[in-house]
Amino acid sequence: MTDASTAAAQRPDYFTPARLWIKGENFVQCRLCAHYCRIKPNLSGNCGVRANFGGELFTAVGNSLAAINIDPVEKKPLFHFLPGSKTFSVGSPGCNFHCKFCQNSGISQIPGAVNIQQRNLGSKVTPQGLVAAAIENKTASISYTYNEPTVFFELMQATAEAAGRHGLRNIMVSNGYMSAECFDSLKDLIQAANFDLKAFSADFYKNICGGRLNPVLRTLKAALRQGWWIELTTLVISEVNDRREELDALAAFIAGELGPDVPWHVSRFRPAYLMRNTPATRIASLERALESGKKHGLKYVYVGNLPGHSSENTFCPSCGLTVLERVGFNTRVKGLGVCPECQTKIAGVWI
């Protein structure tokens, strides 16, 4: 057999052709995210689900998902995008980050570049089937979430196109590490995103996440320019990324580069994955982040993973009235995007 036919014989039938790559000499370069992996034959890239067979790039998650659920949109978390609505949530195996604190490591942190053919990669789906299920379950949107949705780009893109034709909104929950090519391919299809801004330290991104900070910052700015509704989440870990100076710098970036209307969720870390022996975040660390946000003029700062904390609610930035009241993921809206007391506009996208 030729090299190409041998590679085809080795390639399992669940691998489908990938997009956004170029051919090199004895490698293919994936152009999907900011790693720009150069992948040698019969190996996978950093994400563990995109592989080189016969000098071509294939994806193991072109039609495979590991998780499908119906969630409140607040669970993403998105507090200012269609509050009180349901979203049809999907995620695949694989991720282009390897965060030591990963909260979804069971599906995202699969082994990379070893025996990719033998992995159990979940349920087979089609874009049309996902959209039909979202409509049947009366959801307002489809969320690409749980793992990093960039790695199942082909399925996300096709589903988002079909969803848009049926009046559904599209949401990404992402680490923001996509390439410019990936963003350009999605920019007219996505309406909202919650991006993880995991820290404001290059060392944190390198040593804890296996990535770089600057590509993430570029994505946030690009999404805002494109008109996506964006909210940010930072998982605050005591003694790791909770220094006041770093929180101040992060809050200043949001306020100065993205704007004070961008909501910031500061979420409590709970021991997980490779940081099981790290204590849960102290409440004082979360309060410190809350103070940093307010000091730099952010209008909407929320504490997450701490049920009952008063900052779950949305307050009018002018008069202080509670305009969205939340208990867990249940939301009660007082006024539709406008404070009923002083008529101040509340930033967001409303039903």
C-alpha positions in Angstrom: 0.0 0.0 0.0 1.0 3.6 -0.5 1.7 5.8 2.5 -1.7 7.5 2.0 -3.6 4.3 1.8 -1.7 2.9 4.8 -2.6 6.0 6.8 -6.3 5.7 5.7 -6.3 2.1 6.9 -4.9 3.2 10.3 -7.4 6.0 10.7 -10.5 5.0 12.6 -13.8 5.8 11.0 -14.8 8.4 13.6 -12.1 10.7 12.4 -13.4 13.3 9.9 -11.5 15.9 7.8 -10.4 19.0 9.8 -10.3 22.6 8.7 -7.8 25.4 9.3 -4.5 23.7 8.7 -1.5 23.9 6.3 0.8 21.2 5.1 4.5 21.2 5.9 7.4 18.8 5.3 6.6 15.7 7.3 4.1 17.5 9.4 0.8 19.4 9.3 0.4 22.7 11.1 -3.0 23.2 12.8 -4.1 26.8 12.5 -7.1 26.5 14.9 -5.6 28.0 18.1 -2.7 30.0 19.3 -0.5 26.9 19.9 -0.2 26.4 16.1 0.8 22.8 16.6 3.1 21.1 14.1 1.8 17.5 14.1 3.9 14.6 12.8 2.2 11.6 11.2 0.0 9.4 13.4 0.2 11.8 16.3 -2.3 14.3 17.7 -1.8 18.0 18.6 -1.9 19.6 22.0 -5.7 19.2 22.3 -5.5 15.4 21.8 -8.3 15.2 19.3 -6.8 16.6 16.0 -4.4 14.2 14.3 -2.2 13.8 11.3 -3.0 10.8 9.1 -1.2 10.6 5.7 -0.2 14.2 5.7 -3.7 15.5 6.3 -5.4 16.8 9.5 -8.4 15.0 10.9 -10.5 15.6 13.9 -11.9 13.0 16.3 -14.7 15.3 17.4 -16.2 16.4 14.1 -19.4 14.6 15.1 -18.8 13.4 18.7 -19.9 14.9 22.0 -19.2 13.9 25.5 -21.9 16.0 27.2 -25.3 17.3 26.2 -27.5 19.1 28.8 -30.2 21.8 29.1 -28.9 24.5 31.5 -30.0 27.9 32.7 -28.0 30.5 30.8 -26.8 31.8 34.2 -24.8 28.6 34.6 -22.3 29.5 31.8 -22.1 32.0 33.6 -24.0 34.7 31.6 -25.9 37.1 33.8 -26.7 39.8 31.2 -27.6 37.7 28.2 -31.2 36.5 27.9 -31.5 36.1 31.7 -33.9 33.5 32.9 -33.7 31.5 29.6 -32.5 28.0 29.0 -29.6 27.1 26.8 -28.9 23.8 25.0 -25.4 23.0 26.1 -22.9 20.7 24.3 -19.2 19.8 24.8 -16.7 17.3 23.3 -13.6 15.6 24.7 -10.3 17.5 24.5 -8.9 20.9 25.3 -6.0 23.1 24.2 -5.2 24.0 27.8 -4.1 21.7 30.5 -5.0 23.7 33.6 -3.9 22.0 36.8 -7.1 23.1 38.4 -9.4 21.9 35.6 -13.0 21.5 36.8 -14.0 19.3 33.9 -10.9 17.1 33.6 -12.9 14.0 33.0 -13.7 15.0 29.4 -11.2 17.8 28.7 -7.9 16.3 29.8 -7.7 13.2 27.7 -4.2 11.8 27.0 -2.4 13.5 24.1 -0.7 11.9 21.1 -0.9 8.3 22.4 -3.2 5.7 21.0 -5.7 8.3 19.8 -7.4 5.5 17.9 -8.5 3.7 21.0 -10.3 6.6 22.8 -14.0 6.4 23.5 -15.1 9.8 22.2 -18.8 9.9 23.1 -22.1 10.2 21.3 -22.4 10.7 17.5 -24.4 13.7 16.6 -25.3 16.0 13.6 -25.7 19.8 13.6 -29.3 19.4 12.3 -30.0 17.0 15.1 -28.6 19.3 17.8 -30.7 22.2 16.5 -33.8 20.1 16.4 -33.3 19.0 20.0 -32.7 22.6 21.1 -36.0 23.7 19.5 -37.9 20.7 20.8 -36.7 21.6 24.4 -37.7 25.3 23.9 -34.2 26.7 24.6 -33.3 30.2 23.4 -29.7 29.4 22.5 -27.1 26.7 22.0 -23.9 26.9 24.2 -20.6 25.3 23.2 -19.2 24.6 26.6 -17.8 22.1 29.2 -14.5 21.7 27.4 -12.8 24.3 25.1 -15.2 24.5 22.1 -12.4 25.7 19.8 -11.3 22.0 19.6 -14.6 20.9 18.1 -14.6 23.9 15.7 -16.1 22.1 12.7 -19.1 20.8 14.6 -19.6 24.1 16.4 -19.4 26.1 13.1 -21.9 23.9 11.3 -24.3 23.8 14.3 -24.1 27.6 14.8 -24.9 28.2 11.1 -28.0 25.9 11.4 -29.0 27.4 14.7 -28.9 30.9 13.3 -31.3 29.9 10.5 -33.8 28.8 13.1 -33.6 32.0 15.3 -31.4 30.4 18.0 -28.6 32.4 19.6 -25.1 30.9 19.8 -22.9 31.1 22.9 -19.2 30.1 23.5 -17.8 29.4 26.9 -14.1 29.6 26.0 -10.6 30.1 27.2 -10.1 32.6 24.4 -7.0 30.9 23.0 -8.3 30.6 19.4 -6.4 31.7 16.4 -7.3 34.8 14.3 -8.4 32.4 11.5 -10.7 30.6 13.9 -12.2 33.8 15.2 -12.8 35.1 11.7 -14.6 32.0 10.8 -16.9 32.3 13.8 -17.3 36.1 14.2 -20.7 36.3 12.4 -22.1 33.2 14.0 -21.6 33.8 17.7 -23.7 36.3 19.7 -22.3 35.9 23.2 -19.4 34.4 25.1 -18.1 33.9 28.6 -14.3 33.9 28.4 -12.1 32.7 31.1 -9.5 35.3 32.0 -7.7 32.9 34.3 -5.2 35.4 35.8 -3.3 38.5 34.7 0.1 36.8 34.8 2.1 35.3 31.9 3.8 32.9 34.4 0.4 31.6 35.5 -0.7 30.9 32.0 2.6 29.2 31.1 3.0 27.1 34.3 -0.5 26.4 35.4 -2.5 26.4 32.1 0.1 25.5 29.4 -0.6 28.6 27.3 0.0 32.3 26.9 -1.9 35.4 28.2 -1.5 37.7 25.2 -3.5 35.7 22.7 -6.4 35.6 25.1 -6.3 39.4 25.6 -6.4 39.8 21.8 -9.4 37.5 21.5 -11.3 39.5 24.1 -10.7 42.7 22.3 -11.7 41.2 18.9 -14.9 39.7 20.3 -15.9 43.1 21.8 -15.2 44.9 18.5 -17.2 42.3 16.6 -20.2 43.1 18.8 -20.4 39.8 20.8 -21.9 40.2 24.3 -19.0 39.1 26.5 -18.7 38.3 30.2 -15.5 37.2 31.9 -14.7 34.6 34.6 -11.7 34.3 36.8 -11.3 31.3 39.1 -9.6 32.9 42.1 -7.2 30.6 43.9 -5.9 31.7 47.3 -2.1 32.2 47.3 -1.9 31.5 43.6 -3.6 34.3 41.6 -5.2 36.4 44.4 -2.5 39.0 45.0 -4.1 42.5 45.2 -1.7 43.9 42.6 -2.6 41.2 40.1 -6.4 41.6 40.7 -6.1 45.3 40.4 -4.2 45.0 37.1 -6.8 42.5 35.8 -9.7 44.8 36.8 -8.0 47.8 35.3 -7.6 45.9 32.0 -11.3 45.1 31.9 -12.4 48.6 32.7 -9.8 50.3 30.4 -9.6 48.0 27.4 -13.0 46.4 27.4 -15.2 48.8 29.3 -16.9 49.1 32.7 -20.1 47.4 31.4 -18.4 44.0 30.9 -19.5 41.8 33.8 -16.7 40.0 35.7 -17.4 36.8 37.6 -14.9 36.0 40.3 -15.4 32.3 41.1 -14.4 30.2 44.0 -11.9 27.4 43.3 -12.7 23.9 44.7 -9.9 21.2 44.8 -9.8 19.4 41.5 -7.6 17.5 39.0 -3.9 18.1 39.8 -4.7 20.6 42.6 -6.8 18.3 44.8 -4.6 19.2 47.8 -5.0 22.9 47.3 -7.6 24.4 49.7 -10.8 26.0 48.5 -10.6 29.7 47.9 -10.9 31.8 51.1 -13.8 34.2 51.1 -11.3 37.0 51.8 -9.7 36.3 48.4 -13.1 36.6 46.6 -13.9 39.8 48.5 -10.5 41.2 47.5 -11.3 40.6 43.8 -14.8 42.2 44.3 -13.1 45.3 45.8 -10.6 45.5 42.9 -13.5 45.4 40.4 -15.4 48.2 42.2 -12.3 50.3 42.7 -11.6 50.3 39.0 -15.2 51.2 38.1 -16.6 47.9 36.9 -20.4 48.1 37.2 -21.1 44.4 37.4 -18.9 42.1 39.5 -20.2 38.8 40.7 -18.9 36.2 43.2 -19.5 32.6 41.9 -19.5 29.2 43.5 -20.5 30.8 46.8 -24.2 30.3 47.2 -26.1 33.0 49.0 -23.5 35.7 48.5 -25.2 39.1 47.9 -23.1 39.8 44.8 -25.1 37.1 42.9 -27.7 39.9 42.3 -27.4 42.7 39.7 -27.7 46.2 41.1 -28.5 49.4 39.3 -25.1 51.2 38.9 -26.8 54.5 39.5 -29.3 54.1 42.4 -28.3 50.6 43.8 -31.7 49.0 43.3 -31.7 45.2 42.8 -32.8 44.8 39.2 -32.0 41.1 38.8 -32.4 38.9 41.8 -30.8 35.4 41.7 -31.1 32.4 44.0 -28.8 29.8 42.6 -29.6 29.7 38.9 -33.1 31.1 39.2 -33.4 34.7 38.1 -36.2 37.2 38.8 -36.0 40.3 36.5 -37.3 43.6 37.7 -37.5 45.8 34.6 -36.3 44.6 31.2 -32.9 46.1 30.8 -33.9 49.3 32.6 -33.9 50.2 36.3 -37.6 50.6 37.2 -36.6 53.2 39.9 -34.3 55.6 38.0 -34.6 54.4 34.4 -30.8 53.8 34.1 -30.1 51.3 31.3 -28.7 48.0 32.5 -26.0 46.7 30.0 -26.9 43.4 28.4 -29.0 41.5 25.8 -32.6 41.1 27.0 -35.5 38.8 25.9 
